[in-house]
């Protein structure tokens, strides 16, 4: 896929981005031009068994002190992530649509600790998940690079977001989902006009590759043997770090607990804090904790075996949004550059966290509360912090595999029947 001179010029004019090129995450000497996005990993270092992801580079020297102060001296978080455009890849104007600026809630009462615990509620994004931040950058790249369409392999959140963003810029979108996914989620994805294909899970990446090779569609998810994904996408997650810095009174938290599958969210949040330090905005970077499905342990296994990324066997879990069996190097890179840890979380602990958050007033998908459950494990193991801790909560409970487990109580309409049910629920009905 090539970028025409006209399209490249339009991309430069559309956004005040300081993006300069692409480089391999594992080796910064392996550099490439900004266009076209290299969606199959690093061409010079990837092998038949490991694909190394790329990231976007920026000309930080061109970001003057006045601009840094303007970006990070704010008193309130901007309502749209495009406000951070200089530190993002070029953005398509059709995607300035209320992405980011999500709520930070104090949930300290739910935890056994004497420091503030805050929940970053990413379900407040337009398609109710954090994936909108990724697709702000990835779908912009597809549109600006002249791609005829977008294709994505997704369990739900990513597909819905890519479909919505593609619709906004007038690109056709194909979403390849695993057979047996939650029907409401499949319908949710299709509502944005995407073509939704249901195939066996193991076949998804092959279908994506066929669509890329035969039709020239740009993949905004993975198509390689280990995970690389789109090089522009994780840059959108940096805005979570920027927002947290402002929301916490222009300081960074002591720790951030991040749901982790392939590691794109993990990497983007970590990179955002690293940029704050590079720019002299913050003096430290928080400890980053990767919270993954304990029965699969993709990240923990790679670290234990000293591998850049691994593939592990399938084990049962209802946390389908982070239920990967194939890892990526972004995650192992972060976990070798942070004082945080990898935490394996079981479904039962996620269910307890999900119920507790719902009683608190925030209903999250099971995968969305894995950071909350991970923090509880850390605290139970004796981990203590010197400042506020943030758990990133990623997606609405409407997308949960077991979203219908909360059922109404059948009852008659007469007061005797109603009062009996209320009393059984512990509600005082008087005499």
DAJO-V112575 format. One record per pair of residues at least 4 apart in sequence whose C-alpha atoms are under 7 Angstrom apart, sorted by sequence separation. I is the first residue (numbers start at 1). J is the second residue. If there is no record, write none. Layout:
i:I j:J
i:I j:J
//
This chain:
i:3 j:7
i:4 j:8
i:5 j:9
i:6 j:10
i:7 j:11
i:8 j:12
i:9 j:13
i:10 j:14
i:11 j:15
i:24 j:28
i:42 j:46
i:46 j:50
i:47 j:51
i:63 j:67
i:64 j:68
i:65 j:69
i:66 j:70
i:67 j:71
i:68 j:72
i:69 j:73
i:70 j:74
i:84 j:88
i:124 j:128
i:125 j:129
i:131 j:135
i:132 j:136
i:134 j:138
i:135 j:139
i:136 j:140
i:137 j:141
i:138 j:142
i:139 j:143
i:140 j:144
i:141 j:145
i:142 j:146
i:143 j:147
i:154 j:158
i:156 j:160
i:157 j:161
i:158 j:162
i:159 j:163
i:160 j:164
i:161 j:165
i:162 j:166
i:163 j:167
i:164 j:168
i:165 j:169
i:166 j:170
i:167 j:171
i:182 j:186
i:183 j:187
i:184 j:188
i:185 j:189
i:186 j:190
i:187 j:191
i:190 j:194
i:199 j:203
i:200 j:204
i:203 j:207
i:204 j:208
i:205 j:209
i:206 j:210
i:207 j:211
i:208 j:212
i:209 j:213
i:210 j:214
i:211 j:215
i:212 j:216
i:224 j:228
i:238 j:242
i:239 j:243
i:240 j:244
i:241 j:245
i:242 j:246
i:243 j:247
i:244 j:248
i:245 j:249
i:246 j:250
i:248 j:252
i:263 j:267
i:264 j:268
i:265 j:269
i:266 j:270
i:267 j:271
i:268 j:272
i:269 j:273
i:270 j:274
i:271 j:275
i:272 j:276
i:273 j:277
i:274 j:278
i:275 j:279
i:276 j:280
i:277 j:281
i:293 j:297
i:297 j:301
i:298 j:302
i:299 j:303
i:300 j:304
i:301 j:305
i:302 j:306
i:303 j:307
i:319 j:323
i:329 j:333
i:330 j:334
i:331 j:335
i:332 j:336
i:333 j:337
i:334 j:338
i:345 j:349
i:346 j:350
i:347 j:351
i:348 j:352
i:349 j:353
i:350 j:354
i:351 j:355
i:352 j:356
i:353 j:357
i:354 j:358
i:355 j:359
i:356 j:360
i:357 j:361
i:358 j:362
i:364 j:368
i:365 j:369
i:366 j:370
i:369 j:373
i:370 j:374
i:371 j:375
i:372 j:376
i:373 j:377
i:374 j:378
i:375 j:379
i:376 j:380
i:377 j:381
i:378 j:382
i:379 j:383
i:399 j:403
i:413 j:417
i:414 j:418
i:415 j:419
i:416 j:420
i:417 j:421
i:418 j:422
i:419 j:423
i:420 j:424
i:421 j:425
i:422 j:426
i:423 j:427
i:3 j:8
i:23 j:28
i:41 j:46
i:46 j:51
i:63 j:68
i:78 j:83
i:123 j:128
i:124 j:129
i:125 j:130
i:127 j:132
i:142 j:147
i:154 j:159
i:166 j:171
i:189 j:194
i:190 j:195
i:199 j:204
i:211 j:216
i:212 j:217
i:222 j:227
i:245 j:250
i:246 j:251
i:276 j:281
i:277 j:282
i:292 j:297
i:302 j:307
i:357 j:362
i:358 j:363
i:364 j:369
i:378 j:383
i:379 j:384
i:398 j:403
i:412 j:417
i:413 j:418
i:422 j:427
i:423 j:428
i:24 j:30
i:46 j:52
i:122 j:128
i:123 j:129
i:166 j:172
i:190 j:196
i:211 j:217
i:212 j:218
i:222 j:228
i:245 j:251
i:260 j:266
i:276 j:282
i:277 j:283
i:302 j:308
i:335 j:341
i:357 j:363
i:397 j:403
i:411 j:417
i:412 j:418
i:423 j:429
i:23 j:30
i:24 j:31
i:45 j:52
i:122 j:129
i:123 j:130
i:125 j:132
i:152 j:159
i:166 j:173
i:212 j:219
i:222 j:229
i:245 j:252
i:277 j:284
i:302 j:309
i:411 j:418
i:23 j:31
i:108 j:116
i:122 j:130
i:142 j:150
i:221 j:229
i:244 j:252
i:258 j:266
i:277 j:285
i:302 j:310
i:22 j:31
i:23 j:32
i:108 j:117
i:220 j:229
i:221 j:230
i:354 j:363
i:22 j:32
i:41 j:51
i:42 j:52
i:107 j:117
i:108 j:118
i:163 j:173
i:220 j:230
i:354 j:364
i:419 j:429
i:21 j:32
i:22 j:33
i:41 j:52
i:42 j:53
i:106 j:117
i:107 j:118
i:274 j:285
i:314 j:325
i:21 j:33
i:22 j:34
i:41 j:53
i:42 j:54
i:106 j:118
i:107 j:119
i:273 j:285
i:298 j:310
i:313 j:325
i:354 j:366
i:21 j:34
i:41 j:54
i:71 j:84
i:105 j:118
i:106 j:119
i:298 j:311
i:312 j:325
i:20 j:34
i:82 j:96
i:104 j:118
i:105 j:119
i:209 j:223
i:298 j:312
i:311 j:325
i:312 j:326
i:104 j:119
i:105 j:120
i:208 j:223
i:311 j:326
i:351 j:366
i:354 j:369
i:80 j:96
i:104 j:120
i:159 j:175
i:296 j:312
i:310 j:326
i:311 j:327
i:350 j:366
i:353 j:369
i:80 j:97
i:103 j:120
i:104 j:121
i:205 j:222
i:310 j:327
i:24 j:42
i:80 j:98
i:81 j:99
i:102 j:120
i:103 j:121
i:205 j:223
i:309 j:327
i:79 j:98
i:80 j:99
i:81 j:100
i:102 j:121
i:175 j:194
i:179 j:198
i:296 j:315
i:309 j:328
i:350 j:369
i:353 j:372
i:372 j:391
i:80 j:100
i:102 j:122
i:174 j:194
i:175 j:195
i:176 j:196
i:177 j:197
i:178 j:198
i:179 j:199
i:295 j:315
i:309 j:329
i:350 j:370
i:353 j:373
i:371 j:391
i:79 j:100
i:80 j:101
i:150 j:171
i:154 j:175
i:173 j:194
i:174 j:195
i:175 j:196
i:176 j:197
i:177 j:198
i:178 j:199
i:179 j:200
i:308 j:329
i:371 j:392
i:79 j:101
i:102 j:124
i:149 j:171
i:150 j:172
i:151 j:173
i:152 j:174
i:153 j:175
i:154 j:176
i:155 j:177
i:172 j:194
i:173 j:195
i:174 j:196
i:175 j:197
i:176 j:198
i:177 j:199
i:178 j:200
i:179 j:201
i:78 j:101
i:102 j:125
i:139 j:162
i:148 j:171
i:149 j:172
i:150 j:173
i:151 j:174
i:152 j:175
i:153 j:176
i:154 j:177
i:155 j:178
i:178 j:201
i:350 j:373
i:77 j:101
i:149 j:173
i:150 j:174
i:151 j:175
i:152 j:176
i:153 j:177
i:266 j:290
i:308 j:332
i:349 j:373
i:369 j:393
i:100 j:125
i:167 j:192
i:345 j:370
i:368 j:393
i:99 j:125
i:131 j:157
i:135 j:161
i:139 j:165
i:163 j:189
i:368 j:394
i:99 j:126
i:131 j:158
i:135 j:162
i:139 j:166
i:298 j:325
i:368 j:395
i:24 j:52
i:25 j:53
i:98 j:126
i:129 j:157
i:160 j:188
i:164 j:192
i:176 j:204
i:237 j:265
i:241 j:269
i:298 j:326
i:299 j:327
i:345 j:373
i:24 j:53
i:25 j:54
i:132 j:161
i:156 j:185
i:160 j:189
i:163 j:192
i:240 j:269
i:296 j:325
i:298 j:327
i:303 j:332
i:318 j:347
i:345 j:374
i:24 j:54
i:25 j:55
i:131 j:161
i:135 j:165
i:156 j:186
i:159 j:189
i:163 j:193
i:234 j:264
i:238 j:268
i:242 j:272
i:256 j:286
i:260 j:290
i:293 j:323
i:317 j:347
i:365 j:395
i:23 j:54
i:24 j:55
i:163 j:194
i:234 j:265
i:237 j:268
i:238 j:269
i:241 j:272
i:251 j:282
i:255 j:286
i:256 j:287
i:257 j:288
i:258 j:289
i:259 j:290
i:260 j:291
i:261 j:292
i:343 j:374
i:364 j:395
i:365 j:396
i:3 j:35
i:22 j:54
i:23 j:55
i:237 j:269
i:241 j:273
i:254 j:286
i:255 j:287
i:256 j:288
i:257 j:289
i:258 j:290
i:259 j:291
i:260 j:292
i:299 j:331
i:364 j:396
i:365 j:397
i:3 j:36
i:22 j:55
i:23 j:56
i:99 j:132
i:100 j:133
i:127 j:160
i:156 j:189
i:235 j:268
i:238 j:271
i:239 j:272
i:252 j:285
i:253 j:286
i:254 j:287
i:255 j:288
i:256 j:289
i:257 j:290
i:258 j:291
i:259 j:292
i:299 j:332
i:363 j:396
i:364 j:397
i:365 j:398
i:2 j:36
i:22 j:56
i:23 j:57
i:99 j:133
i:127 j:161
i:234 j:268
i:238 j:272
i:252 j:286
i:257 j:291
i:363 j:397
i:365 j:399
i:366 j:400
i:21 j:56
i:22 j:57
i:227 j:262
i:365 j:400
i:21 j:57
i:19 j:56
i:20 j:57
i:19 j:57
i:20 j:58
i:19 j:58
i:20 j:59
i:18 j:58
i:19 j:59
i:18 j:59
i:95 j:136
i:300 j:342
i:322 j:367
i:91 j:137
i:321 j:367
i:297 j:344
i:319 j:366
i:320 j:367
i:89 j:137
i:92 j:140
i:319 j:367
i:91 j:140
i:288 j:338
i:294 j:344
i:153 j:204
i:287 j:338
i:288 j:339
i:289 j:340
i:290 j:341
i:291 j:342
i:292 j:343
i:293 j:344
i:294 j:345
i:295 j:346
i:92 j:144
i:153 j:205
i:287 j:339
i:288 j:340
i:289 j:341
i:290 j:342
i:291 j:343
i:292 j:344
i:293 j:345
i:294 j:346
i:287 j:340
i:289 j:342
i:290 j:343
i:291 j:344
i:292 j:345
i:293 j:346
i:291 j:345
i:153 j:208
i:152 j:208
i:151 j:208
i:261 j:322
i:260 j:322
i:261 j:323
i:262 j:324
i:261 j:324
i:267 j:330
i:267 j:331
i:262 j:327
i:263 j:328
i:266 j:331
i:151 j:217
i:262 j:328
i:264 j:330
i:150 j:217
i:151 j:218
i:152 j:219
i:263 j:330
i:267 j:334
i:17 j:85
i:18 j:86
i:148 j:216
i:149 j:217
i:150 j:218
i:151 j:219
i:152 j:220
i:153 j:221
i:263 j:331
i:16 j:85
i:17 j:86
i:18 j:87
i:19 j:88
i:147 j:216
i:148 j:217
i:149 j:218
i:150 j:219
i:151 j:220
i:152 j:221
i:262 j:331
i:15 j:85
i:16 j:86
i:17 j:87
i:19 j:89
i:95 j:165
i:147 j:217
i:150 j:220
i:17 j:88
i:147 j:218
i:17 j:89
i:17 j:90
i:95 j:168
i:94 j:168
i:15 j:90
i:94 j:169
i:15 j:91
i:142 j:218
i:14 j:91
i:12 j:90
i:14 j:92
i:11 j:90
i:14 j:93
i:291 j:370
i:291 j:371
i:138 j:220
i:226 j:309
i:291 j:374
i:318 j:401
i:138 j:230
i:138 j:232
i:137 j:232
i:138 j:233
i:137 j:233
i:135 j:233
i:134 j:233
i:137 j:236
i:227 j:326
i:134 j:234
i:136 j:236
i:226 j:326
i:227 j:327
i:228 j:328
i:134 j:235
i:226 j:327
i:227 j:328
i:134 j:236
i:226 j:328
i:133 j:236
i:134 j:237
i:133 j:237
i:36 j:145
i:259 j:368
i:259 j:370
i:259 j:371
i:258 j:371
i:257 j:371
i:257 j:375
i:254 j:385
i:254 j:386
i:11 j:144
i:254 j:387
i:256 j:389
i:257 j:390
i:258 j:391
i:253 j:387
i:254 j:388
i:255 j:389
i:256 j:390
i:257 j:391
i:258 j:392
i:253 j:388
i:254 j:389
i:255 j:390
i:256 j:391
i:257 j:392
i:253 j:389
i:7 j:144
i:253 j:390
i:7 j:145
i:7 j:146
i:3 j:145
i:3 j:146
i:89 j:232
i:88 j:235
i:88 j:236
i:81 j:239
i:155 j:320
i:77 j:243
i:155 j:321
i:77 j:246
i:76 j:246
i:77 j:247
i:75 j:246
i:74 j:246
i:51 j:224
i:51 j:225
i:50 j:225
i:51 j:226
i:53 j:228
i:56 j:231
i:49 j:225
i:50 j:226
i:51 j:227
i:52 j:228
i:55 j:231
i:56 j:232
i:51 j:228
i:54 j:231
i:55 j:232
i:53 j:231
i:39 j:219
i:40 j:223
i:40 j:224
i:41 j:228
i:40 j:228
i:39 j:229
i:39 j:230
i:39 j:231
i:38 j:231
i:37 j:231
i:185 j:399
i:1 j:216
i:182 j:401
i:50 j:309
i:130 j:394
i:111 j:376
i:129 j:394
i:130 j:395
i:129 j:395
i:128 j:395
i:129 j:396
i:128 j:396
i:120 j:390
i:117 j:388
i:118 j:389
i:119 j:390
i:120 j:391
i:121 j:392
i:122 j:393
i:123 j:394
i:115 j:387
i:116 j:388
i:117 j:389
i:118 j:390
i:119 j:391
i:120 j:392
i:121 j:393
i:122 j:394
i:123 j:395
i:115 j:388
i:116 j:389
i:117 j:390
i:118 j:391
i:119 j:392
i:120 j:393
i:121 j:394
i:122 j:395
i:123 j:396
i:119 j:393
i:53 j:329
i:52 j:329
//
